Amino acid sequence: MRRCNRAGGTGIAAMLLVTALLSGCAGRPADTIDLAALDTGDYGVEPLEVPDSGDLRRGRILESVRMTEALIDPVEVDPVLRSSADAVGLLPLPTPAKVASIVLAEQVGDVLERHGMLAGAAVTGADIEPGTDRPAVGTARVLLVLVLRFPDTAAAQRAAREIDAADAAMNRDNVPIAIPDHPAAHGHWRPGVPTLAASIAHESYVVNVLAGDTAPDSAVLGDLVARAMDTQIRRLREFVPTPPDRIADLPLDPDGLVRRMIPQAPRRWEYPAVTAMSSQRTAGWEATAQVSGVSFGPRATYLRGNRKQPLIAEASAVSGFNQLRRYADPAAARTAFDGQVRFNLDGGLLPVEGPVGVPDVRCLENPDLDLLSLTRFVCHVHYGRDLVTLFAREVGSARQRAAAQYGLLVNGG
């Protein structure tokens, strides 16, 4: 079965938790600022032109991002599952290799490749707050729901059966188990271990569920899996997938948010990417990934953030570790900005001087991080409805990036 590992919270995962909370601010009118006079280093203040699409690899990432809007909120299955199981509780998973290296067992990757997986996405829920340690097996109620898309129903049915078989073969103590009210599901568990995994095909999709609890009760686990399958299948009926021959043509920046963010490399478009941030080779909810160069809709934005916050952004985008959040109005963004800065200060971050001549920017330093850490310095930049949290290794770079980011928000329309 699957397992969870321990991970420290003073590095990237902890900072991702910080950006998942809130931020905003309003200051002098933008027309009183000479953007050309700002020290932005090699970064520009004019949004880049969005490149043409036509790349299947990137298109699969974009389709997987579209699928995140079709994922359930785990509280729909069980009201106690109000937190994510990790710093980032939702992920697009565009290829068999990403699924195998981030969520499922390594051996499952061959199954997904063989049956032509097109795109995928996963969401997690837990009844404890994510923190310095991810939920270990037996310490919490945890749910992971993974949705994978295949070319047709027949491929999905074969994949569902073989995914379960490959996962079960990871441990000789695993035994088959039926899922209540789902005779077509394929499931297994290890008696005495409080986890259960199962897969079921629905049209051209496979819904894979991993449930964990504090006691090895197969009836309780089976009921949790069954409810998750019911809920996810109902939501999938509302999703309109992109035809396979149109996936390569999906627009790179459909909401115009990526172009409003500084790219990782100055003046170069931030193309869609999903990068594993764990070396785990056993299926489970302990792995995570860095997503970059994409924007998320309201549901995915909520599921990726702090799900208990009353002030939720309407959309979001990511570029490297940097994150943009768009709120309903400037007042909401200001409230979010103030809350984010206050949260950072309460958490022990130290204020540092921001870029000269730029309003609505607050920069801070995390003294607990190594001097070479890419996230040692954090700046929050607010303009209008948008709030950007960005990171840097050095304070000078942080100031330049923050100044450039403010210019991009002003010029981005």
N, C-alpha and C positions, 0 to 999 in steps of 0.2 A: 504493500500500500504506500501511500504518499506520506511525507514527513515535512516538518518545519524546522528551519535552522534559526539560530540566534544571530542577531546583527546589531552592531552599535548604532546609536542614534545621534552621534555628534557630527556625522559626516553628511553626505548627500541626501540620504533618506530623511534625516531630521530636517534638513533645509527644505526638502520637498514638502514635508509636513507644514513647515512655516508658510510656504507660498500657498498651500491649500486653504489657509484661513482667510484673511481679509486685507483690504487696503483702500486710499483716495485723498484728494485735497484740491482746493481751488485758490488761485492767487492772482497776480496781476494779469490783465488782458494780454493775450499772446501778441497783439500788434505793438506792444511797447517793448518787445524783446527783439534784438537784432540776432536772428538765428545764425547768420553768417559769421558773427563775431565769436560764437561759442567755441570753446576748445573741445573738439570732438575727435581728435586724433585722426585715424584713417577712416573713421566712419562718416557717412554722409547723413544729411538731414532730409533728403528727398527720397520718398519711397521708390523702390525699384519697380521697373515694369515686370509684370507677371509673365514668366516664360510660357511658351506653348506647351500643351500636354503631349500625349502620344507615346508615353513610356509605360509599358505594362507593369514593370516592377513597382514604379511609383503609384500607378493606378490601383494596384492591389492594396497598397497602404491606404490610399484614399477611400477605397470601398470598405476596408476594415474600419476606418474611422466613421464612415456612414453607418456601419452596423452597430457602433457603440450606442447610437440613439435608439436602437431596438432592444437593448439589454434591459433586464428587469432591475428594479431596486430590491435588494435582498429583504428589506422590511416588508415587501409584499408577500413574502413567503413566511417570515417569522418577524414580528415586531421588535424582537430583541436584537436583531442583526442591524444595528444602527450605525456601525462604524465599518470602515474598510479593514481588511486583514493586513494591510500594509500601508506605507505612506501614499502610494498611488493605488486606488482601489479599482481602477478600470484601465484596460489596455487594448489597443488594436493589435491583432496578431495576423500579419498578412501572408505568411508562408509556413509550410510544414516545418522548416528549420526553426523559425521563431517559436512556434507552438511547442516543439520538442525541447528547445533550450530554455524556455521561460515558464511553461505551465505543465505540460505532460511529460511522461517518461521519454527518454531519448529514443527508445525503440519504436515509439508511436510515429515518429517522423516519417519512417518508411511507408507506413500505412497511409498517411495523409498524402504523401507524394504519389503513391501508386494509384490512388483513387481521384487524383486531380483536384485537391483542395484549392479553392479560389481566394478565400478571404476568411477572417475570423476575428473574434473579440471576446474578452472575458471580463467578468466583474466579480468582486469578492465582498463578503459581508461577515461581520463578527460581532459578538456581544460584549467585547472589551475594546478599550481604546487602543489604537496602534501607538506604540511607543518605542523604547529602546530595544525591546524584544518583540519579535513577531509571535503570534500565538503558537505555542508548542502543542503537539498532539495531546489531547486529554485535558487541556487547561481552559478551553473555551468552546463555545458553539461557533462554528465557522462554516461558511458556504462559499463555494466557488462555482460559478456557472460559466461555461465556455460554449460559444456558438460558432460552428464551423460551416462554411458554405461549400457545396460541391456542384459539379456540372448538372447533375440530375438526381432524381429520387433513387434510382438503382445504385448509383455510386454512394449516395449517403447511407443507404441501408447496409451496404457491404462495409463501409467505413465504420459505422457504429458498432457492428459486431466485432470487427478486427481491432478497433481501438481498445475495447474492453479486454479482448483476449491478450493483446500485447501488454497492457497495463497489469493484468492479473498475473501474467507469467513472470513479473518482476520478483515475486516471492512465492515459494512453493506452498506456503500456508494459506494463501488466498483461496477462497471457495466461491462458487457462483451463488448469487442471491437474487430472488425475484423482487421486483419493485411493485408495490401495491397499485392496482388499477392500470398498470402499464405492461401488458404481456409482451410487447415488442421491445422492451428495454433489455439491455444487457448489463448486468451488475455483478460486482464481487466485493467481498470484504474479508478481513482476517479476523476470525473469532478471537475476542479478547482485546482487540484494538479498536478504539472508538472512531473509526473512519469508514466510509462506504463510498464507492465510486460507481457510476453507471453512465451509460450512453444510450440515446434513443434517436432514431431518425425521424424527421418531420419534413416531408416534401424533399427539397434539395439540401436540407440542413441536418447537422448532427448537434444535438444538445448534450453536452457532457457535464455531469454534476459531480462534485466532490463535497461530501458533508462530513463534518467533524463535530463531536460532542464531548462532554466530560465523562461519559460512561459508555462502555461497549454494548449498547442496546440496539440490536439490529432492527427492531420494530420502530424505535424512535428515529433512527437514521434513515430507514427506508421511507418513512412517512415524510421526512424533510426533503428527501430527494424527489419523491413523487410530487409534492407540492411545487417544488422548484421547476420541475419539468412542465407541469400544467401551466404555471404562470408564464414561463418563457415561451412556450408554444403559442399561447394566446397572443402574446405581444408580437411574435414573429409574423402573425397573420396581417399585421398592420404595416409591415416593412415592404417597401418596393425595391427589390434588388436591381442593380445595374445589369443590363444584358452582358453576358461574357464578352461579346465582341465590341462593347463600348467602354469597358473598364479602363483601357489604356487612354481613353479620351477624357477622363474625368478632369475637371479644372483643378489646377494646383491650389488656388486660393478663392474658393467660392464665396466666402464671406468678407473678403478684403481685409482680413485681420493680420495675416502673416506679413504682408507688405508694410504694415505699420510697426513692425518689430525690427530691432537691429539683428542682422544675421550673425552667425558665429564667425564667419570670415567677412571682413569689411567689403561692402559693395558687391557681394555675391549672393545670389538667391539662395534661401534656405530651403532645400528640397526635402520632401517627406522622408523620414527615416525612423526606424525602430531598432534600438540597440539593447541587447540583453545586458543587465547590470548584475548578473549572478552567474556563478559557475556551477550551479546545482544541476545534477544529472538524474535526480529522482523526482517523479511527479509530485506536485504539491502547490501550496499557496505561498511558499516562502520567497519565490523569485519575483523580480520586478524588471522594468525596462525603462530606458529613456526614449521618449517620443519627441520628435522635432519636426518643424516645418509643416505643421497641420493646425487646423482649427476645429473646435468641438462645438456642438450645439448645446442647447440648455440642459438636456438630460445628462449627457456625458459630462458636461462641466460640473454639474451637481455631484455626480457619482465619483468624479476624480478629486473632489475637494472635501472640505470638512462638512459632512452631511448633517451636522447638528446646528450649523450656523443659520440664523434667521435671514441674513442678507446674502442672497445667492446671485451670482453673476448670470447674465443671460447667454453669454457665449465666452469662449476662451481660445487662446492660441498659444503654441509653445515654439520656442527657438532655442535649441540646446537646453540648458537648465532654466532659461528665462521664460517667464509666463506673462501673458496679457490676459486681463479679464475685463469684459465689457458689462457695465451695469445698466439698469433701467434709465438712469438720469445722472447728471453730474453730482447731485446731492448724495445719491447712494454711493457713488464712487468716492466722494470725500469721506463719508462715514467709514467706508471700507479702508481707505488709506490710514485714517487715524487709528482704526482698530488694529491694523497690521503693525504699524510702528509701535503702538503701545504693547502689543503682544511680544514683539522683538525685544523691547526694552525690559519688560517684565521677565523675559527669558534669559537675561544676562548679556545681550548684545550691547555694544558700546557705540554711542553716536560719534560719527566722524564728519568732517566738513564735506559738503557736497559740491557740485560744480558751481563755479562763480557765475552769477547772473541768471540762474535758472530757478524759477519758483517751483513749488509743488514737488520737490524732490527731497527725500530723506535717505541718507546713507548711514550704514552701521557696520560694525566689525564684530565677528564672532571670535573672541580671543581663545576659545577652546580648540579651534581648528589649527592644523599645521600651517606654517607660513606658505607652503606650496599648494595649499588647497584651492581648488578652483572656485569654491564658494565661501572663502573667508570673509569677503566683503559683499554686502547686499545693499542695493538701492531700490527704493520704491518711487516710481515716477507716475504722476497723475496729470491727466489733461482731459477735460470734458467727461465723457462716460467711461473712459478707458483708464485702467491702472496696470502698470507693468512692474513686475518684480524681476530684477536682473542681478546677476552675480559676477564676481571678478576675483582674481587672485591678488591683485595689487590695488591699492587705494587710488592711484593715479588713473589706472585703467577703468576703475569703477566710475570715477567722475566723468571721464570722457564718454563712456558708454551711456551714462545717464543723461548727459547733455545731448548726445546724438539721439537717444530715445525720445527725449522731450521734443526735439525738432521733428522727428518722424511723426509723432502724434499730432503736432500742430499742422504739419503739411499733408498729413494723410487724409484729410477731409472728413 
